[in-house]
Amino acid sequence: MSDIAEGIGGMIEGALAGRAVEPENGQSGAGTSEPAECANCGALVPGAYCSECGQKLHVHRTLSAIFHDLIHGVLHLDGKFWLTLPLLVFKPGKLTRRYVEGERAKFVSPMAMFLFSVFAMFAVFQMVGISTPTSLNLEETAEAVREQGDQELERLREELEALPADDPERAQREIDLRLLEGIATSENFDFSNDAAFSMEATGVEWIDGGIAKKWSENPTLMLYKLQANGYKFSWLLIPLSLPTLALLFIWRRQFKAYDHAVFVTYSLSFMSLLFVALSLANAAGLAAGWVFVIFALAAPLHIYKHLKYAYDLSRFSVLWRFPGLLISIVFTLLAFLQVLLLIGAF
């Protein structure tokens, strides 16, 4: 129950964060017969909104107005959300291109959509139980692994003894037994040994040593920090993605860093919403295999369409850039993970 409450709270937080960076969609309301003074800036207001600062002339001072603002911020996003979402899902390249070229008032901005989708994703993860374990003991885990290995060794020895000396399967059983004995005696699988627990996140010895020390001392806390910092610093994925994306268009000077930033931000927003939809579908009973198939089809197809129409590319241009973009995604995620490890350890 607490996970569901935390999830709902996270979704509200994300919606309000997105709403905070998103301006109103135009101005509406009937005008007044006489100009009145704006309570915010003091300018004379002939209509329902101040032409100087944009504030409404009529200011609510009721408790119901607080709840209206909350519901409006969480669910409405000023109506632009419902115009932006279909384009983001089915015509992402068109959405990016129109936004870059100046159609801003009718769409949710990339950052507002990103904030909402990321917070919604982690909120849904919390609600459906996708979270870090509450307890993780490396020594207990190692002991369980050793017990399972001993049982497997015993089983192989019994099978080997039961086989006749001339049985052709005996040679294969002996190989399996030697391999398993080698693994069981390897120091790399001794989690109780601090020296065996090493990490090369940055390549800098003293930094990696500090990270490994933190993980060996309290792995549960480090996993929690990794998850919490994952959504707090998810915006770092945007600047981390820009250099590699810019390299793919290094000779297409009409596309600037802003174009790439809008492309990346809307792409991340869609992926977050896709994770939300698939997590809810899995919680409702959709088999994990089908979840994987849908993601494996939807994610590359969306990237392909987004890349093609956002940059107005031919099919050949998309196809040769597509592997490079996938490789850049992998490197970006690895760099992001390194940043999270550093933030969590220091």
C-alpha positions in Angstrom: 0.0 0.0 0.0 2.9 2.4 0.8 4.4 1.7 -2.6 1.2 2.7 -4.3 1.0 5.9 -2.2 4.6 6.7 -3.0 4.0 6.1 -6.6 1.0 8.4 -6.8 2.9 11.0 -4.9 5.8 10.7 -7.4 3.4 11.0 -10.4 1.9 14.2 -8.9 5.4 15.6 -8.3 6.3 14.9 -11.9 3.2 16.5 -13.3 3.6 19.6 -11.1 7.3 19.8 -12.1 6.3 19.6 -15.8 3.6 22.1 -15.3 6.0 24.5 -13.6 8.1 24.8 -16.7 5.2 24.9 -19.1 3.4 28.2 -20.0 -0.3 28.6 -20.4 -1.8 27.7 -23.8 -3.0 31.1 -25.0 -5.4 33.4 -23.1 -9.1 33.0 -22.8 -12.0 34.4 -20.9 -14.5 37.1 -21.4 -13.4 40.7 -21.2 -14.6 43.2 -18.6 -16.4 46.4 -19.3 -14.0 48.6 -17.4 -10.2 48.3 -17.2 -9.0 47.2 -13.8 -5.6 47.2 -12.0 -3.6 44.0 -12.1 -2.9 42.7 -8.6 0.5 41.5 -9.7 2.1 44.4 -11.6 -0.3 47.2 -11.3 -1.0 47.7 -15.0 -4.5 48.5 -16.3 -6.2 45.3 -17.6 -9.0 45.8 -20.2 -9.7 42.0 -20.5 -9.4 38.8 -18.4 -5.6 38.7 -18.5 -2.9 41.3 -18.0 -1.1 42.2 -21.2 2.1 43.0 -19.2 2.6 40.0 -17.0 -0.1 37.5 -18.2 -1.8 37.1 -14.8 -5.6 36.6 -14.6 -7.5 39.6 -13.5 -9.8 37.6 -11.3 -7.8 36.1 -8.4 -9.3 33.1 -6.5 -8.9 33.1 -2.8 -10.8 29.9 -1.9 -9.7 26.5 -0.8 -11.4 24.9 -3.8 -9.1 26.9 -6.0 -6.1 25.1 -4.4 -7.6 21.7 -5.3 -8.5 22.9 -8.8 -4.9 24.0 -9.4 -3.6 20.6 -8.2 -5.9 18.6 -10.4 -5.3 21.0 -13.3 -1.5 20.7 -12.9 -1.6 16.9 -12.6 -4.1 15.8 -15.2 -4.7 18.7 -17.6 -1.3 20.3 -18.5 -3.3 23.1 -20.1 -4.9 20.9 -22.8 -1.7 20.8 -24.8 -0.8 17.4 -23.4 -3.6 15.8 -25.4 -2.5 17.4 -28.6 1.2 16.6 -28.0 0.8 13.0 -26.9 -0.6 11.5 -30.2 2.1 13.2 -32.2 4.8 12.0 -29.8 3.6 8.4 -30.1 2.7 8.2 -33.8 4.5 11.1 -35.5 7.5 12.1 -33.3 9.5 13.5 -36.2 6.7 15.9 -37.2 6.3 17.0 -33.6 10.0 17.7 -33.2 10.2 19.5 -36.5 7.1 21.7 -35.9 8.4 22.6 -32.4 11.9 23.5 -33.6 10.5 25.6 -36.4 8.4 27.7 -34.0 5.1 26.1 -33.2 5.5 26.3 -29.5 2.2 27.5 -28.0 0.1 24.5 -29.0 2.5 21.8 -27.8 3.9 20.7 -24.4 7.5 21.7 -24.4 10.1 18.9 -24.5 11.3 19.5 -21.0 7.8 19.6 -19.5 6.9 16.4 -21.3 10.2 14.8 -20.1 9.7 15.8 -16.5 6.2 14.4 -16.5 7.0 11.2 -18.2 10.1 10.4 -16.1 8.4 11.0 -12.8 5.4 9.0 -14.0 7.7 6.1 -15.0 9.3 5.9 -11.6 6.0 6.3 -9.9 4.5 3.4 -11.8 7.6 1.3 -11.2 7.0 1.9 -7.5 3.3 1.1 -7.7 3.9 -2.2 -9.5 6.8 -3.3 -7.3 9.8 -2.6 -9.6 12.1 -1.2 -7.0 15.4 -1.9 -5.2 15.3 -4.8 -2.6 14.9 -3.8 1.0 17.7 -6.0 2.1 20.7 -7.4 0.3 23.5 -9.3 2.1 26.4 -10.3 -0.1 27.7 -12.9 2.4 24.3 -14.6 2.6 24.0 -14.5 -1.2 27.5 -16.0 -1.5 26.6 -18.7 1.0 23.4 -19.6 -1.0 25.5 -19.7 -4.2 28.0 -22.0 -2.5 25.3 -24.3 -1.2 23.7 -24.6 -4.6 27.1 -25.3 -6.1 27.8 -28.0 -3.6 24.5 -29.7 -4.4 25.3 -29.6 -8.1 28.8 -31.0 -7.5 27.3 -33.9 -5.5 24.8 -34.6 -8.2 27.5 -34.7 -10.9 29.7 -37.0 -8.8 26.8 -39.4 -8.2 25.9 -39.5 -12.0 29.6 -40.0 -12.8 29.9 -43.0 -10.4 26.7 -44.5 -11.8 28.0 -44.4 -15.4 29.9 -47.5 -16.8 33.6 -46.9 -17.6 33.0 -47.3 -21.3 30.0 -45.0 -21.4 30.6 -42.1 -24.0 28.8 -39.6 -21.8 31.4 -40.2 -19.0 33.9 -37.9 -20.6 31.5 -35.0 -20.8 30.4 -35.5 -17.2 34.1 -35.4 -16.1 34.6 -32.1 -18.0 31.4 -30.6 -16.4 32.6 -31.7 -13.0 36.1 -30.2 -13.4 34.6 -26.9 -14.6 32.2 -26.7 -11.7 35.0 -27.5 -9.2 37.1 -24.8 -10.7 34.3 -22.3 -10.3 33.5 -23.3 -6.7 37.1 -22.8 -5.7 37.6 -19.5 -7.5 38.3 -16.4 -5.3 36.2 -14.3 -7.7 33.1 -15.9 -6.2 34.0 -15.2 -2.6 31.9 -12.2 -1.8 33.1 -12.2 1.8 36.6 -11.2 0.7 36.8 -7.4 0.4 39.7 -7.7 -2.0 37.6 -9.7 -4.4 34.9 -7.1 -4.7 36.3 -4.6 -7.2 34.8 -2.1 -9.6 36.2 -0.2 -12.5 33.6 2.5 -13.1 36.0 5.4 -13.9 39.4 3.9 -14.4 40.7 6.1 -11.5 42.0 3.8 -8.8 41.1 5.8 -5.7 37.6 6.7 -7.0 36.9 3.1 -8.0 38.2 1.9 -4.7 35.9 4.2 -2.8 32.9 3.1 -4.9 33.7 -0.6 -4.3 34.1 0.1 -0.6 30.7 1.7 -0.3 29.1 -1.2 -2.2 30.7 -3.8 -0.1 29.7 -2.0 3.2 26.1 -1.4 2.4 24.9 -2.7 -1.0 21.2 -2.1 -0.1 21.8 1.6 0.5 23.8 1.9 -2.7 21.1 0.3 -4.7 18.5 2.7 -3.2 20.8 5.7 -4.0 21.2 4.4 -7.5 17.4 4.2 -8.1 16.7 7.5 -6.3 19.4 9.4 -8.2 18.3 7.7 -11.4 15.2 9.8 -11.7 16.6 12.9 -9.9 19.4 13.2 -12.3 17.7 11.7 -15.4 17.9 15.1 -17.1 21.7 14.4 -17.5 20.8 12.0 -20.3 20.0 15.0 -22.5 23.5 16.7 -22.4 25.2 13.3 -22.4 23.4 12.4 -25.6 24.2 15.5 -27.5 27.9 15.0 -28.5 27.4 11.6 -30.2 24.2 12.7 -31.9 25.9 15.9 -33.2 28.6 13.7 -34.7 26.1 11.9 -36.9 25.1 15.2 -38.4 28.5 16.9 -38.3 28.3 18.0 -42.0 24.6 18.9 -41.9 25.1 22.4 -40.5 21.5 23.4 -40.7 20.8 21.2 -37.6 22.0 22.9 -34.4 22.5 21.8 -30.8 18.9 23.0 -30.1 17.5 20.6 -32.7 19.4 17.7 -31.2 18.3 18.6 -27.7 14.6 18.7 -28.7 15.0 15.3 -30.5 16.7 13.7 -27.5 14.2 15.1 -25.0 11.1 14.0 -26.9 12.7 10.6 -27.5 13.4 10.1 -23.8 9.8 11.2 -23.0 8.4 8.6 -25.4 10.6 5.8 -24.0 9.6 6.7 -20.4 5.9 6.6 -21.4 6.5 3.3 -23.2 7.9 1.8 -20.0 4.9 3.1 -18.1 2.5 1.4 -20.5 4.3 -1.9 -20.6 4.7 -2.0 -16.8 1.0 -1.4 -16.3 0.2 -4.0 -19.0 2.5 -6.6 -17.3 0.9 -5.8 -13.9 -2.5 -6.4 -15.6 -1.5 -9.8 -16.7 0.4 -9.4 -20.0 3.1 -12.0 -20.2 6.7 -10.8 -19.8 7.6 -12.4 -23.2 5.0 -10.2 -25.0 6.2 -7.2 -23.1 9.7 -7.8 -24.4 8.4 -8.3 -28.0 6.4 -5.1 -27.9 9.3 -3.1 -26.6 11.8 -4.7 -29.1 9.5 -3.6 -31.9 8.1 -0.3 -30.7 11.4 1.3 -29.5 13.5 0.9 -32.7 10.5 1.7 -34.9 9.9 5.0 -33.0 13.6 5.9 -33.2 13.6 5.2 -36.9 10.5 7.4 -37.6 11.7 10.1 -35.3 15.1 10.2 -36.9 13.7 10.2 -40.4 11.1 12.9 -40.2 12.8 15.1 -37.6 15.8 15.6 -39.8 14.1 15.0 -43.1 16.3 12.1 -44.1 16.1 9.6 -46.9 15.7 5.9 -46.0 19.3 5.3 -46.8 20.5 8.1 -44.6 18.4 6.8 -41.7 19.6 3.2 -42.1 23.3 4.0 -41.9 22.9 6.4 -39.0 20.6 4.1 -37.1 23.4 1.7 -35.9 25.5 4.7 -34.9 22.6 6.1 -32.9 22.0 2.7 -31.1 25.7 2.6 -30.2 25.6 6.1 -28.9 22.6 5.2 -26.7 24.6 2.4 -25.2 27.6 4.7 -24.4 25.3 7.4 -23.1 23.6 4.9 -20.7 27.0 3.6 -19.5 28.2 7.2 -18.9 25.0 8.0 -17.0 25.5 4.9 -14.9 29.1 6.0 -14.0 27.8 9.4 -13.0 25.2 7.8 -10.7 27.8 5.6 -9.1 30.0 8.6 -8.4 27.0 10.6 -7.0 26.0 7.7 -4.8 29.5 7.1 -3.4 30.6 10.6 -2.7 
